[in-house]
Amino acid sequence: LTPNGEIDTEKTLRIMEWCNPLPLVFHRAFDCTPDAFKALDDLIACGVIRVLTSGHQASALEGLPEINALHNYANGKIELLPGGG
C-alpha cells in the first residue's frame, strides 16, 4: 500500500512481472484501504486475479455485507477470497 493506504499499483505491477506466469493473490492489506471499490478497481487494472479480504472487518463473517457488495461490483473481473478471523 502507499503511505495513504491505497493500492501501490506501480509496485503491484512489478510484483506481477516477477511472479509471471503464476497468478497473484493480493493479501489482506486490501482491508486497510480507505475505499474498497477503488482498491478493487486498481487490483483489476493490475491484473490481479484474486484478493483475500475480510470485508474491512475483523472477520469475514462480519464483513460479509461488504464482501457481497464487492463481489457484485467486480462482476466476475476478480475473485474474492473471504478470509480472516
Buried (B, 14 or more C-beta within 10 A) or exposed (E): BEEEEBBBBEEBBEBBEEEEEEEBEBEBBBBEBEEBEEBBBBBBEBEBEBBBBBBBBEEBEBBBEBBEEBBEBBEEEBEBBBBBE
